[in-house]
Amino acid sequence: MSRPAISQHLRVLKRANLVTDQAEGARRLYAVNPDALASLRTYFDRFWTEALVAFKRRVEVTPKKKKR
């Protein structure tokens, strides 16, 4: 991956508040924002739980087709 591509990804993560950055001389040091990551984890845990429950309900309601 090229350096500009990495920089672009880091800018996106920074805008999403998933990483923080700090200038150190001519470079920037990035670190994961643990609070934002925990919040994202909570969101995805809830999302997948709700999606799987909805899928289970749908499968249980749909009549099974007879095999020939």
Secondary structure, 3 states (H helix, E strand, C coil): CCHHHHHHHHHHHHHCCCEEEEEECCEEEEEECHHHHHHHHHHHHHHHHHHHHHHHHHHHHCCCCCCC
